[in-house]
Amino acid sequence: MKTESYVVQLFHKGKTWRLPVKVQELGAGFKISAEIEEKEICFARDDHDGLRAINHQEDFDPQFLYLLAREIQRLRQSDR
């Protein structure tokens, strides 16, 4: 199992966040997750080839999760 680790930095509602992100290769698929306030947020592909949070949506602002997903994608694309 291969694991990639990133630190995502984003600015939301006056606060700068630095969040650890892990991308784990699991057979033919991937598990993409970020840790926020001791909660693991997992992401899945959406219908538009983006990422969307699949858990803890009620715990965090939807715009924050959207920005985090976009930053994860941007980092992964620039790493390839």
C-alpha positions as CSV (number, residue, x, y, z in Angstrom):
1,M,0.0,0.0,0.0
2,K,1.4,3.3,-1.1
3,T,0.7,6.5,0.9
4,E,1.2,10.1,-0.1
5,S,1.2,12.8,2.5
6,Y,0.6,16.5,2.0
7,V,0.0,19.6,4.1
8,V,-2.7,21.7,2.7
9,Q,-2.9,25.4,3.5
10,L,-6.0,27.4,3.0
11,F,-7.6,30.6,4.2
12,H,-11.2,30.6,5.2
13,K,-13.2,33.2,7.2
14,G,-10.2,35.1,8.5
15,K,-8.3,32.0,9.6
16,T,-5.3,30.2,7.9
17,W,-5.5,26.4,8.2
18,R,-2.7,24.0,7.7
19,L,-4.1,20.5,7.5
20,P,-2.5,17.1,7.0
21,V,-3.8,15.1,4.0
22,K,-3.2,11.4,3.2
23,V,-3.8,9.7,-0.1
24,Q,-3.6,5.9,0.3
25,E,-3.6,3.5,-2.6
26,L,-6.0,0.7,-1.9
27,G,-5.9,-1.9,-4.7
28,A,-7.5,-0.2,-7.7
29,G,-8.8,2.8,-5.7
30,F,-7.6,5.5,-3.4
31,K,-8.6,6.8,0.1
32,I,-8.2,10.5,0.3
33,S,-8.6,12.0,3.8
34,A,-7.7,15.1,5.8
35,E,-7.6,15.6,9.5
36,I,-9.5,18.6,10.9
37,E,-9.9,19.2,14.6
38,E,-9.2,15.5,15.3
39,K,-11.8,14.3,12.8
40,E,-10.9,12.4,9.7
41,I,-12.7,13.8,6.6
42,C,-12.8,11.4,3.7
43,F,-13.3,12.5,0.1
44,A,-14.7,10.8,-3.0
45,R,-14.9,11.7,-6.7
46,D,-18.0,13.7,-7.7
47,D,-19.8,13.7,-11.0
48,H,-17.7,16.6,-12.3
49,D,-14.3,14.9,-11.7
50,G,-13.8,16.9,-8.5
51,L,-13.7,15.8,-4.8
52,R,-16.5,16.0,-2.2
53,A,-16.5,15.2,1.5
54,I,-18.4,12.0,2.3
55,N,-18.5,12.3,6.0
56,H,-18.7,15.1,8.7
57,Q,-20.5,17.4,6.3
58,E,-22.6,18.7,9.2
59,D,-19.6,19.5,11.3
60,F,-17.9,21.9,8.9
61,D,-18.9,24.8,6.6
62,P,-19.7,23.5,3.1
63,Q,-17.5,26.2,1.5
64,F,-14.6,25.2,3.7
65,L,-14.9,21.6,2.6
66,Y,-15.1,22.7,-1.0
67,L,-12.0,24.8,-0.7
68,L,-10.2,21.9,1.0
69,A,-11.1,19.5,-1.8
70,R,-10.0,21.9,-4.5
71,E,-6.6,22.5,-2.8
72,I,-6.1,18.7,-2.4
73,Q,-6.7,18.3,-6.1
74,R,-4.4,21.2,-7.0
75,L,-1.6,19.7,-4.9
76,R,-1.9,16.2,-6.3
77,Q,-2.0,17.5,-9.9
78,S,1.2,19.6,-9.3
79,D,2.9,16.7,-7.7
80,R,2.6,14.5,-10.8
